[in-house]
Amino acid sequence: MRVLGIEGTAWCASAALYDAETDSVLIESDPYEPDSGGIHPREAAEHMSEAIPAVVDRVLTAAEAEHGPDAVDAVAFSRGPGLGPCLRIVGTAARSLAGTLDVPLVGVNHMVAHLEIGRHRSGFDNPVCLNASGANAHLLGYHDGRYRVLGETMDAGVGNAIDKFTRHVGWSHPGGPKVETAAAEFAAAAGGGESDGETADAGLLDLPYVVKGMDFSFSGISSAANDAADDGVPVEEICFSLQEHVFAMLAEVSERALSLTGADELVLGGGVAQNDRLREMLAAMCEARGADFFAPEPRFLRDNAGMIAVLGAKMAAAGDTVPIAESAVDPNFRPDQVPVTWRGGESVARAPGSGMSADGAPARDSDADRRGAEATVTVTGSDGDRRAVKRRVEKSYRHPELDRTLRRDRTVAEARLTSEARRAGVPTPLVSDVDLATATLTLQHVGERDLAAALDERWTEAVGRHLARLHGAGIVHGDPTTRNVRVSPERAGSRGGNGEADPPETYLIDFGLGYHTGHVEDHAMDLHVFEGSVRATATDPDPLIAAFEAGYEAVGDGEVLERLRDVADRGRYR
């Protein structure tokens, strides 16, 4: 099968021919380059209307010269997400070409194509996928017939966040490569001439670092970078610190996604993935975890029709085509809306509901170290007096100064908020010792397993009640995923003297991302994080989430549940 792909979601007019038999890709592209500022939708559409016919003609001419008049078996196009005027031009071209050639038409989700080209080129079976593009940033994993959003930006895309700063200082689009060059120059000067991404000797500005479970936010860091420039901080120093913070956030949430799912493969995609420092961070994180990491060559990272053609061929082979009359574009086409017809395989979530841990062992603790996203936990003592010694490990991918600050601050927050939550009536472990020098806590061992390995409506309802009490005390957990809830299934449901079932043993743990607030928005974000972890891993998430919300409603503020709907709708392209 040979598929002609057409891409034009925003700035790059591109066409490609993919030959599935030889796994070869011919790509022709003509990017839009604004004179100043960022992408102007009207100018981008004008460029697309002129460039798309030209790049398609070049690819089609080359295809027919090599393969004859029947060179193309299907036409695939970017159906969304993207800028509406650009998408409509691409859609019109694809429909016209498919009709003229009398071949099937395939509508491709641009963001799924970014991750699928990485999976295709890597040969990985079931990776977690990080898309880092101009308009978006999110983590995806295949589960129950779709790519599920494990985490995403709640405001700006990563490229747009960086471009917001470069526009502020008067740099032309795209700003990302200029920031990368300036950051490398600053690191080289601070490190005595080295320019290979080493950062240990380079100073770091204090910029916002916002991670909420596996979701994240960039709007604050863009504004802080702009303020620093206005205050006269050298632009190279700002670029260095901006990269170190933004990419460390992406590496951290990627590690959290690997930990939640039990996956051991990570694929990177999107235009920002061309940045060497981001790739270096992710590779270091994966190496430390024993996971495999892959990023395709640059021509498949920036917006390109090659990825559209490759995924289009997979979809066409599966019979996933679209009639011309039903091929309208969708500027808000989210990747988790796409039925994945071209692949099967196991869920990216290795353990939930199985009673097994991520490594296939029974989901109980042993005296061996258990590795989470940011810490190791060693369980010691006898059954009557077990302790969990939790040490936040150093992260080689993060700047040393940032790493020390995060490990110290999160250890302090966890010790304080774990105790405060317990006093507010929320079951948590007792804290018996804190060692800030090594970022280590010694806590009471609670529960028999993580909720992730024992998903049940009893437990999710209890979590809802616990979070409601926590919020009533003015505390946000910050990371209430199914890995940060401990349960004891074998002790639940016993009968007391009154003949009623005892409440299930359910504990909230890991308050390292927690903080004090009474704001309904922050409370709703806690609920969003928990529900996201359930949807990403459970076979049948709806009853679990309904029980969770019922538990919260029984104890908490109904306004939080109302705000939850707004928060859930805030993800990009929703």
N, C-alpha and C positions, 0 to 999 in steps of 0.2 A: 504494500500500500504506500502511495505517495500522497502527501497532504500539503496543500498550500495554505499557510497561515498568514493572517493579517493582524497586526497590532497597532493600536492608536488610542490608548486610553487617556493620554495627557500630552506628552511632549515629544514622543518618538514615533514617527511614521515608519513602519517596518513591515516587510514581507519576507517569507521564508518558505523553502521547500524541504520537507522531511521525507526521506526514503527509509521506511521501516525495515526493509530487507537488508540494507547496508548500514543502518543507523547513522546516516550522514545528514547534515543540516547545512543548507545554503541560506545565508541571511543577508538581506539588503536593508539598510536603515538610513533615514534622513532625519536627524533630531532637530527639534525647534530650539532656537537659541534667542531668548529675549534680549533686547538691547539693554535693559536695566530691570532691576527688581526680579520678582518671581514670574511664574507662568501666568500669562494673561489669557483667559479662556477664549476670547474672541480671536486673538492673534494665533493661538494654538490651533483653533479650528480652521482658520484661513491657511495656515501652513499645512495642516492635514489634508485639506481639499486639493492642494497642489501636489503634495509629496506622495500621497497614497497611490494614485495612478502610476506615478513614475517608478516607485519601488516594486509594485506588483508587476508592471510590465517587464522590468529587468529580470525578476525571478521567473516569470512565466516564459520569457524568451529563452532563458538558460535551460529551463526544464524541457521545453519542446525541442530544443536543439539536441539534447542528450537522449530524450526518451520518446520523441515523436508527438503527434497530436493528442494522444491519450495519456499524456504525462501525469495528469492530476486526477486522483481518485476521489478526493473530497476537498472542500474548502472550510477552513476553521477561522473563526474571528473572535476577538476580544469582545465579549458581550457586556462586560462590566467587571468591577466597578471602575469609575473614572469620570472624566468631564463629559457631560451629556452631549454637547455639540461635536466633540471629537468622536465619541462612540457612534453617533448617528452617521457620520461620514464613513467610518469603517464598516458599520453594518450595511449601509447601502452598497458599498463596493463589494462586500462579500456576497450579498444576495444576487447582485447583478452577475458576478463571476460564476457563482454556482448554477444560476439559471442558464447562462450562456454555455457552460461546459456540460450541463446536464449531470451534475454530480451532487451528492448529499452535502448539506450544510451543517456545520457543527458550531454551537455557541459555547465558548470557553470562558470560565471565570478566570480573570487575570491573576488573582492572588493564588488560586489553586494551581495555576500553571507555574507560578514561581516556585512553589514547593515540589510539584511533581517533576520538574526538570531536575531538581536536586536529587530526588529519590531515584529518578531514572539514571542519572549519570553516576550516582554513588553505588547503585546496586543494593542499597539497604532495603530490608524487608518492611520495617514498620517504625520509622524514626519519628521523634518529635521534630517539628519543623518550625524554625524561627524565620518569619518574614520581616525584613527591615527595609522598608521602602520610603519614598518621599511622603506619601500620604498616609502611611499606616505602619504599624508594628504590632505583630501578634504572634502567639504561639499556637500551633495547631497539632492535633494528633488524630489519627484515624480510629474511629470507634463507632460500631453499630451502623455501618453503612454510610457514614458521613465524616468529614473532617470537623472535629469539634474544636471550639476555641478554648484553649487552656488558660490563656491570659492575653490581654491586649491593652493598648494605650487607651486611656479614658479621656484623652483630649487630642493633642497634636500627634501626627505621625513623626517618626524619628527624623526623617529627612527634612520635613517642614520645620521642626523645632530648631534644627541646626541652621536652616536657611533664614529663619526669623532673625537670628543673630547676625548672619552675614549681610542681610539687607540693611540691618540697623547700622552697620559700620561701612556701608556703601559698596560692598562687593557684589559682583554680578552673579547671576544664576548659571550653573548650580554651585552652591556654596560649599557642599561637602568636601570635594577634593581640595579646595583652598584651605579649609579648616585642617584637613589632614596634613597638608604641607606645612602650615604654620605651626601646628602642634609638634611635628617631627623636628622642625628647626629649633623650637624652644627646648625640647627634650635633649637634642644634641648639644646645645649650648650649656644646659644645666648639667649634663652628664659627661662633659669633658670631650665632646667631639663625636660621641656615638650618635647615630641617627637611625638605629634599627628598632625603635619602639621601646627601648629600655627606659624605665621611668623612675627608678629608685632614688635618683639624686635630684629629681626635678621637683620644685615646690608645687603646692596645690592650693587653689582657691577653695574657699568654703562655699559650695553651691548646694542647692536643694537636691536631695536624693530620696525619691518617693517610690517605694515599692509597697503594694498592698496585695498580699498573697502572690499571685502570679500576674496581677494587673499592675500598671505603672502609669506615671504621669510626667509629662515633659514641659507643661506650660510654665511652671514656676522656675525651672532652670533656664529657660530661654529669657524670661524677664530678668532674672538675676544676672545673666551674662550681659544683657543690654545695659543694666545699671552699672556693672563693673566697667564697661567701656566708657560710659558717661563720666565715671569717676576717674578716668585717666589710666586705668590698668592697661598695660601693654596688650595689644590684641593677640599676640602669639601666646602669652600666658593664659589668656581667657580660652583660646582655642584648645590648648593642652588640657586645661581643667574641664572644659565642656566635654571633650571626648572621653576623658577618664571617668567622669560621672555617668554620662549617658550610656556608654558601652558596658560599664560595670553593672548598671541596672539591667541591661539586656542579658548579660551573662548570668546574673544572679537568678532572674526569673526563668531562664532556660534551665538552670540547675534545679530549681524548684519543680519545674515540670518533669524533668527526668526522675526526680525523687518521688513525686506524686504517682507517676504512672509505672515506675519500675523499668522504663525503657533504657536502652544502652546505646542508642544511636541518635545523633543530632544532625540535621541538615539545615543549612543557612541559605536564604534566598533574598532577593530584592536588591535594588540599586545601591543602598547603603552597605550591602554586604561586600562591595568592592574595597572597603576600607581595610587596610592591613592590620590596624590596631584592633578593630573589632574581631577579625578572624583570629588574631593572635590570642586574644582573651578567651574566646570560645574554645579554641584548641587546647589552651592550658587548663581550662575548667574540665573539659572532657577527659583529658589525660589523667588528671588527678582523680577522677571518678572511675576510670577504667572504661569509659565510653568511647565510641567511635564518632569522629566528626568529619563532615564533608561540606565543602562549598564548591559549586561548579566554577568553571573558568569565567572570566569577566564578561564575555559576550553573552552568556546566559544569565547574568545577574542583573545588568541594566535592562530596562524595558526592551523586549525584542520579540519578533514573531517566531523565532525558533521554538521557544517554549510553548507557544500557542499551537504550532504545527505538531509538536511531539505529543502534547496532551490530546490534541484533536484526533490524531491517529489512533490513540488508545480508545477514545470515546467512540470513534466511528467503527472500530473493530468490535466494540461491544453493542453496536446498534443504537448508540446514544446520539441521534441526530435530531435536527429540529426542522419542521416545515417552514418554508419561507414566510408564510402568512403568520407564523407564531414566533418569529425571530426578533421581536423588539428588544432593544438594548435596555440595560438596567444600570443606571449610574450608582445605585446603592446595593449592588449584588454582593452579598456577603458570602464568604467561602463556606460557612456552615449551612448555607441554604442549598448547596449543591449535592444531589444524590450521586454517590460515588459508584457508578455502574461498571467501571473498568477494572476494579480490583476487589479481591476478597481478603482473606487472611484474618489473623487474630487482631483483637483490639490492641492499641498502643498501651492500654492499661493492663498490666500483666496480672494483677492480683485481686482487684476488688470483687467481693462476693464469693471468692473461692476458698476463703479460710487459709490461704497460703500467702507467704510473704513474697516480696519481689524476686528473691533468689530461688523460689520454689520450696523453701523449707516451711514447716508448719508455722503459722503466724502467731507464735508465742515468743517471748523474749528468752534469750539465753545469756550466759555470762560473757559472750563474745560482744565485740563492738558492733553497734548498729549505726549505719551511716545515713544521716539525713541530708538535707540540702545544704545546711551550714554548720552542722555539728555532728560529733560522734557521741553516742550514749553507751556507756558501759554499765551493765546491771550487776550489782554485787550484793552479797549478804544472803541470808537464808530466807525461806518463805515467810517467816514471821516478821522479818526486818530487812526487806530488800530496799536498796538505794539505787537511784539512777544518777550516775556521774556524767554530766553533760558538758562537753568542751567544744566551744566554737573554734573551729580550725582556721588557720590562716589561709587566705585565698591568694594564690600566686598571681592570678589574673588581675587583681585590684592593685591600685597604687598603694604602697605600704602605709602611707598616712591615712588614706581613706579606710583601708582595711582595719587598722588599729582602732580608729574612731568608731566604726560600725560595730566591731566585736565588743568593744567596751560598753558602748551605749546600749546595745541590745541586751547584754548580760545584766546591766543595771536595771533596765526596764523590765526584763523578765522576772528578776528577783522581787522587785517592788510590786509589780502588778499581779503576779501570781498570788502573793500574800493578800493584797487588797481585794482581789476577786474572791478569795476564800472567805474573807470577812464579810463580803457582800452576799454570801450564801451560794456562791458558785463552786461546785466541787473542783478543786485543783490539788496538785501535790503540795505537801509541806516543803518549804525550803530550809535546809539545815546548814548550808555553808555556801559562801560566795567567795571566789578568788578572782579578783579583777585582773591580776597580773597575767593569768593564763586564760582568762575569759571562761572560767569553769564554774558550774553550779552543781551542788549535790542536793538532790531532791528525793522525796519519798517516791518509791515506785508505785504506780497506780495502773489499774486495768490489766487485762490479759493480752490485748491486742489493739492495734489501730482500728478506728472505725472503717478505714478504707478496705480492710480485709473482713469486715463483718457488717456490711451495709444492711440496715433493717429500719423499718419505720419507727420502732420503739426508740432507737438511738437518735434518729434525726429529730424526732419530736422533743426528746430531752435536750438536744443541742439548742433547739429553738428557745426552750425555756431558759437555759443557762445564759444564752446571749442576751435575752431580754433583761434578765437580772443584772447582767454585767453592764448593759447600757443604762439601766436605771441608776446604777452607781456612778455613771459618768465615765465609763471606761470602754474603750474600743480594743478588741483583741488584735486586729490587724492582719491576722493570717489564720482564720478558722477553717482550714481545709480538713478533709477527712483523715489526713495524716496527723493532724494536731488535735485529735479527739481520741481518748483511750476508753475502751469499754471492756466489760467483763460479762460476756454472754452467758457463761455457765452459772453465774450467780443471780441472774435476773429472773424475775417471775416466781420466786419462791413465795410461799404463803405465810403471812404473819398470823398472830393470834386472832385477829379480827376476820380472817379468811380472805383478805384482800391481797393482791399481788404487791410486793415491795417495788418501789421505783427502781428502774435499771441503773446499774452503776455506770455512769458516764462522766468523764472528766475532761475539762479543757486544759491543754498544755501549751507550752511554747508561746509566751507572751512577748517575745523579743521585738515584734513590730507594733506592739500596743502603745497606747497613749491615752491621756485624759481628754475627754471632750463630751459635751452634752449636745452636740450638733446632730440633727436628724440625718443630715447628708452622710456623715461619717458612720453613723450606726447602720444606715442602709447599705453602705459599702461593705460592711462586715457580712451582712446577709448575702450580698452579691458574690462575695468571694466564696462563701460556703456552698452556695447553690451552683456556682461554676465548677467547683471540684466534684460535685455529685454528677452534674450533667456530663462531665468529661469522662467519667469512669463507670457509671452505673449502667446496667443493662436496661433497666426500667426506672428512669429517674423521677418521673412525675409523682408517683405515690410517696416517694421519699421526701421530695420537696414540699408536697402538700402537707405531710405530717410535720415537717420542720416549721413551716409557716403557721400551722395551727398551734404548735407549741409556743411560738413567739407571740402570737396574738393573744393566747390565754394569759400571758404574764406581762407583755410589753405594750409599747405605744403603737397604736394602729397607724399613726402618721408615718412611722418608719417603713411599714409595709407599703404604704402608698408611694413613698419616695423611692422605694426599691424599684418600682416600675420605671421611673425616670432614669435611675442609675443604669439599669439594664439596657435601656434604649440609647445610652450615651456612647456605646462603643462605635467605632468608626463604621460607616456604611450600614448601620442598622436603621 
